[in-house]
Amino acid sequence: MRLDKFISQSLGITRKEAKQLLRQRLINVGGVAVCAPEQHVDDKSNVTFDGRTLQTPGPLYFMLNKPEGYICATKDCRHPTVLDLLDEPRAHTLHPVGRLDLDTTGLVLLSSDGQWSHGITSPKRHKTKRYRAHLAEPLISGVEEKFEKGIMLDGEKKRTLPARLKRITPTEVELCIKEGRYHQVKRMFAAVGNAVTALHREAIGPLNLDHDLAPGDYRTLNSDEVDSLR
């Protein structure tokens, strides 16, 4: 790993700040002050700062109750991102695991573990995602069967994978899907002549959104929760 990246992850600072420490010769590798940010190091390289040995911290895993108005990205020029909701020293190392639309609320996972994230978002894994949707019109009869067979979305050449639709009220439903196509839930209901007025993600795989988390709040995932999504 590059030395500046190693320092950044170890101290929870930006790469720019890490390079400043190197220019000031405040970082030692093997007892020798160094200034080259591109130097390769690992946990066995004996990197020290201010008299203490630095080690790469483990990966981070969080669940967030996303409110409306935030985009699932690490940066955006028009809207605040989900990372703006985090008060964490290593927030800059995190990325959203998948995406929710700007106006969709609910469960968002964030991590610094790219391999873990890929295992969740990969289309081959077919992780189930459960949503609660409010509709503009009462749901007509027979829609459950259509969703179970797969919906042909506008502009697509292949039907969606079978989805499970459960009525809560005439205009409120629970929907479980195993894909993540662009605006998929909204497009599925549009295909059957309805419209989604509000959408909230409740679960990904076996992991449910913590009901104690208010919109905008987050918490660390425990090891069992992390392992349940591997």
Backbone as CSV, one residue per row, in Angstrom:
resi,resn,N_x,N_y,N_z,CA_x,CA_y,CA_z,C_x,C_y,C_z
1,MET,0.840,-1.187,0.000,0.000,0.000,0.000,0.884,1.249,0.000
2,ARG,0.454,2.272,-0.712,1.187,3.539,-0.702,1.246,4.094,0.717
3,LEU,2.363,4.734,1.032,2.567,5.246,2.381,1.520,6.303,2.744
4,ASP,1.202,7.206,1.817,0.226,8.249,2.156,-1.159,7.648,2.426
5,LYS,-1.519,6.600,1.683,-2.801,5.927,1.927,-2.778,5.211,3.270
6,PHE,-1.669,4.570,3.580,-1.511,3.869,4.858,-1.673,4.838,6.027
7,ILE,-1.024,5.984,5.934,-1.121,6.994,6.994,-2.550,7.515,7.101
8,SER,-3.164,7.768,5.963,-4.532,8.283,5.943,-5.494,7.345,6.656
9,GLN,-5.391,6.057,6.336,-6.285,5.079,6.944,-5.969,4.856,8.415
10,SER,-4.699,4.908,8.769,-4.301,4.656,10.154,-4.717,5.783,11.084
11,LEU,-4.583,7.026,10.619,-4.855,8.186,11.472,-6.247,8.771,11.258
12,GLY,-6.970,8.279,10.235,-8.293,8.824,9.959,-8.237,10.241,9.426
13,ILE,-7.239,10.505,8.582,-7.084,11.832,7.981,-7.110,11.700,6.466
14,THR,-7.125,12.813,5.764,-7.149,12.781,4.307,-5.755,12.485,3.762
15,ARG,-5.707,12.102,2.500,-4.405,11.850,1.860,-3.590,13.145,1.803
16,LYS,-4.274,14.263,1.617,-3.579,15.543,1.576,-2.906,15.829,2.908
17,GLU,-3.606,15.569,3.995,-3.030,15.783,5.328,-1.880,14.818,5.591
18,ALA,-2.018,13.588,5.080,-0.940,12.619,5.240,0.326,13.089,4.531
19,LYS,0.173,13.633,3.343,1.332,14.133,2.599,1.995,15.313,3.305
20,GLN,1.185,16.113,4.004,1.755,17.228,4.767,2.644,16.709,5.895
21,LEU,2.206,15.637,6.550,3.041,15.030,7.598,4.349,14.504,7.023
22,LEU,4.265,13.929,5.817,5.473,13.414,5.179,6.432,14.545,4.811
23,ARG,5.893,15.637,4.285,6.752,16.765,3.920,7.455,17.343,5.158
24,GLN,6.776,17.265,6.295,7.357,17.765,7.537,8.292,16.740,8.190
25,ARG,8.447,15.578,7.536,9.305,14.489,8.018,8.916,14.054,9.434
26,LEU,7.618,13.927,9.646,7.107,13.486,10.937,6.773,11.991,10.945
27,ILE,6.964,11.344,9.786,6.680,9.914,9.667,7.993,9.149,9.527
28,ASN,8.155,8.125,10.336,9.329,7.259,10.257,8.929,5.886,9.745
29,VAL,9.747,5.308,8.907,9.577,3.931,8.447,10.857,3.184,8.778
30,GLY,10.739,2.196,9.644,11.924,1.473,10.084,12.909,2.349,10.821
31,GLY,12.403,3.353,11.520,13.263,4.242,12.292,13.868,5.381,11.509
32,VAL,13.524,5.491,10.220,14.090,6.543,9.371,12.972,7.458,8.887
33,ALA,13.168,8.776,9.020,12.188,9.745,8.538,12.112,9.681,7.016
34,VAL,10.886,9.640,6.491,10.696,9.557,5.039,9.728,10.638,4.597
35,CYS,9.785,10.938,3.301,8.910,11.980,2.760,8.226,11.552,1.467
36,ALA,8.486,10.333,0.996,7.941,9.876,-0.281,6.559,9.247,-0.088
37,PRO,5.486,9.889,-0.553,4.133,9.346,-0.357,3.892,8.049,-1.121
38,GLU,4.662,7.806,-2.174,4.435,6.622,-3.013,5.160,5.384,-2.487
39,GLN,5.943,5.531,-1.433,6.672,4.386,-0.889,5.698,3.290,-0.451
40,HIS,6.030,2.045,-0.749,5.158,0.915,-0.414,5.439,0.440,1.008
41,VAL,4.351,0.277,1.791,4.486,-0.206,3.169,3.336,-1.157,3.480
42,ASP,3.475,-1.867,4.599,2.388,-2.694,5.114,2.482,-2.703,6.633
43,ASP,1.689,-3.547,7.282,1.675,-3.567,8.747,3.002,-4.023,9.349
44,LYS,3.892,-4.612,8.536,5.183,-5.081,9.031,6.297,-4.061,8.802
45,SER,5.951,-2.902,8.265,6.976,-1.922,7.895,7.426,-1.031,9.045
46,ASN,6.803,-1.148,10.203,7.148,-0.335,11.380,7.076,1.158,11.055
47,VAL,5.850,1.579,10.674,5.596,2.999,10.414,5.190,3.655,11.723
48,THR,5.858,4.748,12.093,5.568,5.416,13.352,5.311,6.906,13.136
49,PHE,4.500,7.449,14.045,4.212,8.889,14.063,4.050,9.315,15.510
50,ASP,4.791,10.332,15.882,4.696,10.874,17.244,4.938,9.789,18.297
51,GLY,5.866,8.872,17.995,6.254,7.858,18.951,5.373,6.629,19.017
52,ARG,4.340,6.531,18.167,3.470,5.350,18.196,3.459,4.670,16.834
53,THR,3.337,3.359,16.878,3.322,2.563,15.649,1.944,2.613,15.010
54,LEU,1.933,2.839,13.712,0.676,2.928,12.978,0.331,1.576,12.363
55,GLN,-0.934,1.245,12.394,-1.443,0.037,11.752,-2.708,0.374,10.985
56,THR,-2.921,-0.349,9.919,-4.137,-0.119,9.144,-5.348,-0.600,9.935
57,PRO,-6.314,0.271,10.202,-7.496,-0.155,10.940,-8.364,-1.082,10.096
58,GLY,-9.198,-1.838,10.760,-10.092,-2.738,10.050,-11.160,-1.981,9.266
59,PRO,-11.868,-2.680,8.405,-12.916,-2.033,7.598,-14.079,-1.577,8.467
60,LEU,-14.808,-0.599,7.968,-15.953,-0.030,8.667,-17.254,-0.496,8.026
61,TYR,-18.293,-0.662,8.852,-19.602,-1.085,8.365,-20.679,-0.323,9.149
62,PHE,-21.553,0.362,8.436,-22.622,1.123,9.068,-23.955,0.863,8.377
63,MET,-25.044,1.029,9.149,-26.367,1.155,8.550,-26.873,2.558,8.841
64,LEU,-27.562,3.127,7.858,-28.071,4.488,7.938,-29.543,4.496,7.564
65,ASN,-30.328,5.283,8.293,-31.719,5.520,7.908,-31.735,6.778,7.057
66,LYS,-31.710,6.585,5.755,-31.572,7.711,4.824,-32.855,8.539,4.771
67,PRO,-32.746,9.861,4.958,-33.900,10.733,4.753,-33.987,11.194,3.301
68,GLU,-35.078,11.844,2.957,-35.200,12.416,1.610,-34.171,13.532,1.426
69,GLY,-33.803,13.768,0.168,-32.949,14.896,-0.158,-31.466,14.613,-0.145
70,TYR,-31.095,13.361,0.140,-29.675,12.993,0.150,-29.418,11.957,-0.944
71,ILE,-28.286,12.114,-1.612,-27.944,11.219,-2.711,-26.945,10.172,-2.230
72,CYS,-27.085,8.958,-2.749,-26.169,7.869,-2.383,-24.931,7.947,-3.261
73,ALA,-23.995,8.771,-2.856,-22.735,8.963,-3.574,-21.718,9.489,-2.577
74,THR,-20.452,9.461,-2.973,-19.417,9.990,-2.085,-19.288,11.504,-2.228
75,LYS,-19.695,12.041,-3.370,-19.711,13.491,-3.562,-20.660,13.837,-4.692
76,ASP,-21.229,15.025,-4.632,-22.162,15.481,-5.652,-22.164,17.002,-5.626
77,CYS,-22.262,17.593,-6.806,-22.173,19.051,-6.900,-23.514,19.741,-6.655
78,ARG,-24.620,18.972,-6.638,-25.943,19.587,-6.487,-26.664,19.241,-5.196
79,HIS,-26.401,18.058,-4.658,-27.147,17.602,-3.489,-26.197,17.133,-2.390
80,PRO,-26.627,17.221,-1.127,-25.841,16.617,-0.056,-25.834,15.102,-0.210
81,THR,-24.774,14.467,0.234,-24.653,13.011,0.120,-24.884,12.351,1.469
82,VAL,-25.070,11.032,1.430,-25.262,10.291,2.681,-24.038,10.391,3.583
83,LEU,-22.859,10.614,3.005,-21.654,10.757,3.827,-21.692,12.027,4.662
84,ASP,-22.457,13.024,4.206,-22.574,14.269,4.964,-23.317,14.068,6.286
85,LEU,-24.016,12.945,6.418,-24.757,12.656,7.637,-23.901,12.000,8.714
86,LEU,-22.676,11.612,8.347,-21.818,10.863,9.261,-20.835,11.767,9.990
87,ASP,-20.747,11.581,11.280,-19.748,12.272,12.092,-18.698,11.243,12.497
88,GLU,-17.857,10.879,11.522,-16.848,9.841,11.709,-15.516,10.323,11.160
89,PRO,-14.414,10.087,11.887,-13.106,10.553,11.400,-12.676,9.897,10.102
90,ARG,-13.183,8.690,9.808,-12.789,7.994,8.583,-13.937,7.940,7.567
91,ALA,-14.836,8.901,7.657,-15.981,8.915,6.741,-15.544,8.989,5.283
92,HIS,-14.398,9.612,5.027,-13.925,9.759,3.649,-13.506,8.422,3.036
93,THR,-13.362,7.377,3.854,-12.993,6.056,3.325,-14.223,5.221,2.971
94,LEU,-15.409,5.726,3.287,-16.637,4.959,3.107,-17.260,5.182,1.740
95,HIS,-18.098,4.238,1.339,-18.897,4.356,0.130,-20.271,3.739,0.390
96,PRO,-21.311,4.231,-0.279,-22.622,3.602,-0.150,-22.626,2.247,-0.846
97,VAL,-23.275,1.274,-0.228,-23.397,-0.064,-0.810,-24.701,-0.094,-1.590
98,GLY,-24.626,0.186,-2.888,-25.833,0.334,-3.686,-26.383,1.741,-3.554
99,ARG,-27.569,1.951,-4.124,-28.118,3.302,-4.177,-29.607,3.321,-3.881
100,LEU,-30.045,4.427,-3.317,-31.456,4.777,-3.240,-31.634,6.117,-3.940
101,ASP,-32.800,6.323,-4.554,-33.074,7.590,-5.218,-33.081,8.738,-4.214
102,LEU,-32.982,9.949,-4.729,-32.944,11.147,-3.892,-34.144,11.219,-2.949
103,ASP,-35.326,10.841,-3.454,-36.542,10.957,-2.652,-36.929,9.652,-1.952
104,THR,-36.117,8.606,-2.070,-36.389,7.338,-1.392,-35.693,7.325,-0.043
105,THR,-36.383,6.809,0.955,-35.856,6.786,2.314,-35.521,5.356,2.739
106,GLY,-34.898,5.235,3.913,-34.715,3.917,4.492,-33.289,3.422,4.526
107,LEU,-33.159,2.097,4.564,-31.892,1.431,4.839,-30.860,1.643,3.733
108,VAL,-29.736,2.212,4.145,-28.552,2.320,3.292,-27.374,1.769,4.088
109,LEU,-26.584,0.927,3.459,-25.368,0.411,4.066,-24.177,1.210,3.562
110,LEU,-23.206,1.442,4.441,-21.983,2.140,4.085,-20.811,1.343,4.616
111,SER,-19.749,1.268,3.815,-18.603,0.474,4.230,-17.335,0.961,3.548
112,SER,-16.211,0.556,4.109,-14.915,0.763,3.463,-14.397,-0.547,2.873
113,ASP,-15.197,-1.597,2.963,-14.828,-2.932,2.500,-15.445,-3.172,1.115
114,GLY,-14.647,-2.964,0.071,-15.156,-3.088,-1.284,-15.599,-4.490,-1.643
115,GLN,-14.897,-5.497,-1.167,-15.260,-6.877,-1.476,-16.611,-7.236,-0.850
116,TRP,-16.822,-6.810,0.386,-18.101,-7.045,1.067,-19.238,-6.362,0.315
117,SER,-18.991,-5.140,-0.098,-20.007,-4.378,-0.827,-20.369,-5.050,-2.138
118,HIS,-19.360,-5.517,-2.848,-19.604,-6.167,-4.137,-20.443,-7.423,-3.959
119,GLY,-20.211,-8.148,-2.873,-20.996,-9.344,-2.622,-22.470,-9.054,-2.402
120,ILE,-22.781,-7.840,-1.962,-24.164,-7.452,-1.726,-24.815,-6.922,-3.001
121,THR,-24.079,-6.133,-3.764,-24.657,-5.470,-4.930,-24.543,-6.278,-6.219
122,SER,-23.723,-7.307,-6.249,-23.545,-8.083,-7.473,-24.872,-8.689,-7.934
123,PRO,-25.235,-8.490,-9.208,-26.486,-9.061,-9.720,-26.537,-10.580,-9.601
124,LYS,-25.374,-11.229,-9.556,-25.340,-12.688,-9.473,-25.759,-13.200,-8.097
125,ARG,-25.672,-12.342,-7.078,-25.980,-12.772,-5.709,-27.479,-12.745,-5.402
126,HIS,-28.231,-11.900,-6.132,-29.684,-11.823,-5.963,-30.095,-11.592,-4.506
127,LYS,-29.479,-10.608,-3.863,-29.867,-10.266,-2.500,-31.263,-9.644,-2.502
128,THR,-32.132,-10.151,-1.643,-33.490,-9.628,-1.577,-33.503,-8.272,-0.881
129,LYS,-34.232,-7.320,-1.466,-34.420,-5.996,-0.865,-35.916,-5.775,-0.661
130,ARG,-36.288,-5.417,0.546,-37.707,-5.234,0.875,-38.043,-3.758,1.017
131,TYR,-39.118,-3.356,0.338,-39.549,-1.963,0.324,-40.988,-1.836,0.817
132,ARG,-41.314,-0.671,1.351,-42.686,-0.282,1.624,-42.992,0.881,0.677
133,ALA,-44.011,0.709,-0.160,-44.332,1.706,-1.173,-45.759,2.223,-0.981
134,HIS,-45.930,3.525,-1.142,-47.239,4.157,-1.169,-47.555,4.512,-2.623
135,LEU,-48.784,4.226,-3.049,-49.165,4.355,-4.448,-50.169,5.478,-4.657
136,ALA,-50.161,6.008,-5.863,-51.086,7.089,-6.200,-52.516,6.592,-6.334
137,GLU,-52.687,5.358,-6.777,-54.010,4.771,-7.011,-54.121,3.435,-6.300
138,PRO,-55.339,3.026,-5.928,-55.510,1.695,-5.338,-54.995,0.617,-6.283
139,LEU,-54.381,-0.392,-5.720,-53.807,-1.468,-6.522,-54.922,-2.310,-7.131
140,ILE,-54.879,-2.504,-8.430,-55.894,-3.302,-9.100,-55.649,-4.788,-8.842
141,SER,-56.629,-5.597,-9.069,-56.497,-7.034,-8.830,-55.573,-7.674,-9.857
142,GLY,-54.910,-8.728,-9.439,-54.060,-9.487,-10.353,-52.640,-8.990,-10.482
143,VAL,-52.289,-7.885,-9.815,-50.940,-7.331,-9.958,-49.906,-8.237,-9.295
144,GLU,-50.299,-8.885,-8.192,-49.361,-9.777,-7.509,-48.841,-10.862,-8.446
145,GLU,-49.742,-11.429,-9.243,-49.351,-12.485,-10.190,-48.424,-11.936,-11.270
146,LYS,-48.682,-10.722,-11.715,-47.827,-10.109,-12.739,-46.412,-9.889,-12.200
147,PHE,-46.322,-9.422,-10.963,-45.013,-9.201,-10.370,-44.282,-10.521,-10.173
148,GLU,-45.031,-11.568,-9.813,-44.427,-12.873,-9.593,-43.863,-13.450,-10.883
149,LYS,-44.486,-13.147,-12.009,-44.020,-13.642,-13.302,-42.887,-12.785,-13.875
150,GLY,-42.738,-11.590,-13.341,-41.741,-10.665,-13.880,-42.405,-9.605,-14.727
151,ILE,-41.936,-8.375,-14.608,-42.516,-7.235,-15.315,-41.572,-6.803,-16.442
152,MET,-42.158,-6.527,-17.612,-41.378,-5.970,-18.710,-41.367,-4.449,-18.557
153,LEU,-40.226,-3.909,-18.192,-40.102,-2.481,-17.977,-39.934,-1.740,-19.297
154,ASP,-40.389,-0.519,-19.321,-40.265,0.297,-20.522,-38.793,0.458,-20.902
155,GLY,-38.488,0.150,-22.164,-37.126,0.272,-22.661,-36.236,-0.917,-22.378
156,GLU,-36.767,-1.949,-21.726,-35.980,-3.144,-21.397,-36.331,-4.286,-22.358
157,LYS,-35.415,-5.236,-22.495,-35.632,-6.389,-23.354,-35.852,-7.670,-22.564
158,LYS,-35.713,-7.575,-21.243,-35.836,-8.761,-20.399,-36.692,-8.431,-19.192
159,ARG,-37.575,-9.344,-18.837,-38.435,-9.131,-17.685,-37.619,-9.078,-16.394
160,THR,-38.188,-8.447,-15.409,-37.561,-8.456,-14.091,-37.627,-9.858,-13.509
161,LEU,-36.780,-10.118,-12.543,-36.881,-11.377,-11.826,-38.193,-11.404,-11.034
162,PRO,-38.709,-12.592,-10.720,-39.942,-12.666,-9.938,-39.833,-11.847,-8.653
163,ALA,-40.894,-11.087,-8.365,-40.943,-10.238,-7.177,-42.175,-10.584,-6.354
164,ARG,-42.060,-10.436,-5.046,-43.183,-10.752,-4.161,-43.853,-9.462,-3.707
165,LEU,-45.133,-9.341,-4.008,-45.905,-8.150,-3.687,-46.977,-8.500,-2.670
166,LYS,-47.052,-7.720,-1.593,-48.039,-7.954,-0.532,-48.807,-6.661,-0.279
167,ARG,-50.134,-6.757,-0.297,-50.960,-5.583,-0.035,-51.038,-5.316,1.468
168,ILE,-50.835,-4.055,1.848,-51.024,-3.624,3.223,-52.361,-2.888,3.338
169,THR,-52.574,-1.928,2.450,-53.837,-1.222,2.272,-54.036,-1.108,0.765
170,PRO,-55.156,-0.580,0.296,-55.334,-0.437,-1.154,-54.235,0.377,-1.839
171,THR,-53.609,1.303,-1.091,-52.570,2.147,-1.703,-51.206,2.001,-1.027
172,GLU,-51.044,0.973,-0.193,-49.754,0.733,0.462,-49.392,-0.741,0.322
173,VAL,-48.154,-0.996,-0.114,-47.739,-2.377,-0.376,-46.338,-2.621,0.157
174,GLU,-46.050,-3.904,0.335,-44.693,-4.359,0.626,-44.194,-5.098,-0.607
175,LEU,-42.987,-4.765,-1.042,-42.439,-5.373,-2.252,-41.036,-5.888,-1.990
176,CYS,-40.784,-7.146,-2.378,-39.458,-7.747,-2.266,-38.937,-8.034,-3.672
177,ILE,-37.767,-7.491,-3.997,-37.148,-7.706,-5.294,-35.733,-8.221,-5.097
178,LYS,-35.171,-8.819,-6.154,-33.825,-9.375,-6.072,-32.890,-8.753,-7.107
179,GLU,-33.264,-7.591,-7.587,-32.437,-6.871,-8.555,-32.288,-5.432,-8.090
180,GLY,-31.560,-4.665,-8.880,-31.408,-3.254,-8.578,-31.327,-2.438,-9.842
181,ARG,-32.257,-2.682,-10.752,-32.250,-1.899,-11.993,-32.593,-0.437,-11.706
182,TYR,-32.278,0.407,-12.659,-32.480,1.850,-12.521,-33.945,2.159,-12.231
183,HIS,-34.213,2.821,-11.088,-35.580,3.194,-10.684,-36.542,2.003,-10.786
184,GLN,-36.068,0.829,-10.429,-36.835,-0.387,-10.730,-38.219,-0.400,-10.096
185,VAL,-38.326,-0.113,-8.820,-39.632,-0.201,-8.154,-40.628,0.760,-8.793
186,LYS,-40.210,1.985,-9.023,-41.103,2.978,-9.629,-41.513,2.566,-11.040
187,ARG,-40.579,1.994,-11.777,-40.878,1.578,-13.152,-41.779,0.347,-13.181
188,MET,-41.667,-0.517,-12.195,-42.527,-1.695,-12.140,-43.994,-1.284,-11.951
189,PHE,-44.226,-0.347,-11.054,-45.603,0.091,-10.838,-46.109,0.934,-12.011
190,ALA,-45.212,1.691,-12.634,-45.617,2.437,-13.832,-46.060,1.481,-14.931
191,ALA,-45.420,0.314,-15.006,-45.757,-0.664,-16.033,-47.148,-1.265,-15.849
192,VAL,-47.695,-1.176,-14.632,-49.046,-1.692,-14.385,-50.032,-0.552,-14.159
193,GLY,-49.663,0.649,-14.613,-50.588,1.774,-14.617,-50.729,2.500,-13.297
194,ASN,-49.728,2.442,-12.454,-49.787,3.122,-11.168,-48.523,3.959,-10.988
195,ALA,-48.441,4.668,-9.877,-47.269,5.495,-9.603,-46.928,5.430,-8.120
196,VAL,-45.651,5.436,-7.836,-45.171,5.430,-6.451,-45.078,6.864,-5.958
197,THR,-45.733,7.138,-4.835,-45.675,8.477,-4.247,-44.668,8.568,-3.103
198,ALA,-44.342,7.442,-2.494,-43.326,7.406,-1.438,-42.758,6.007,-1.382
199,LEU,-41.443,5.924,-1.155,-40.771,4.627,-1.161,-39.764,4.577,-0.022
200,HIS,-39.793,3.469,0.721,-38.939,3.305,1.892,-38.367,1.897,1.888
201,ARG,-37.025,1.771,1.969,-36.403,0.441,2.016,-36.289,-0.008,3.463
202,GLU,-36.819,-1.210,3.724,-36.871,-1.744,5.080,-35.786,-2.777,5.372
203,ALA,-35.306,-3.479,4.340,-34.362,-4.564,4.601,-33.534,-4.870,3.368
204,ILE,-32.330,-5.395,3.606,-31.467,-5.956,2.569,-31.074,-7.341,3.052
205,GLY,-31.456,-8.372,2.307,-31.201,-9.731,2.758,-31.850,-9.942,4.113
206,PRO,-31.123,-10.530,5.076,-31.681,-10.773,6.406,-31.576,-9.568,7.338
207,LEU,-30.981,-8.469,6.853,-30.714,-7.313,7.711,-31.833,-6.283,7.605
208,ASN,-32.531,-6.049,8.726,-33.616,-5.072,8.783,-33.107,-3.731,9.294
209,LEU,-33.718,-2.675,8.805,-33.398,-1.344,9.316,-33.772,-1.266,10.790
210,ASP,-32.864,-0.766,11.594,-33.089,-0.612,13.024,-34.177,0.438,13.247
211,HIS,-35.284,0.035,13.892,-36.402,0.952,14.108,-36.051,2.081,15.073
212,ASP,-34.966,1.940,15.818,-34.549,2.990,16.742,-33.811,4.120,16.037
213,LEU,-33.488,3.926,14.765,-32.767,4.954,14.022,-33.757,5.935,13.399
214,ALA,-33.709,7.181,13.836,-34.521,8.227,13.220,-33.924,8.574,11.855
215,PRO,-34.697,9.201,10.966,-34.140,9.610,9.678,-32.877,10.444,9.860
216,GLY,-31.820,10.030,9.185,-30.532,10.710,9.291,-29.595,10.096,10.310
217,ASP,-30.103,9.205,11.162,-29.255,8.547,12.158,-28.601,7.287,11.570
218,TYR,-27.534,6.846,12.219,-26.803,5.662,11.759,-26.187,4.964,12.953
219,ARG,-25.741,3.746,12.725,-25.006,3.015,13.752,-24.078,2.004,13.088
220,THR,-23.100,1.527,13.871,-22.168,0.507,13.399,-22.871,-0.847,13.347
221,LEU,-22.569,-1.631,12.330,-23.057,-3.009,12.265,-22.199,-3.889,13.156
222,ASN,-22.839,-4.834,13.836,-22.052,-5.784,14.624,-21.541,-6.903,13.715
223,SER,-20.663,-7.729,14.228,-20.012,-8.747,13.402,-21.002,-9.755,12.837
224,ASP,-22.033,-10.095,13.605,-23.041,-11.033,13.097,-23.807,-10.434,11.923
225,GLU,-24.118,-9.151,12.006,-24.838,-8.479,10.916,-23.968,-8.387,9.672
226,VAL,-22.700,-8.088,9.860,-21.779,-8.044,8.714,-21.687,-9.414,8.048
227,ASP,-21.520,-10.456,8.855,-21.383,-11.814,8.317,-22.664,-12.299,7.638
228,SER,-23.816,-11.822,8.080,-25.085,-12.282,7.499,-25.238,-11.860,6.051
229,LEU,-24.460,-10.888,5.613,-24.566,-10.399,4.240,-23.389,-10.835,3.367
230,ARG,-22.525,-11.658,3.904,-21.388,-12.128,3.103,-21.848,-13.172,2.087
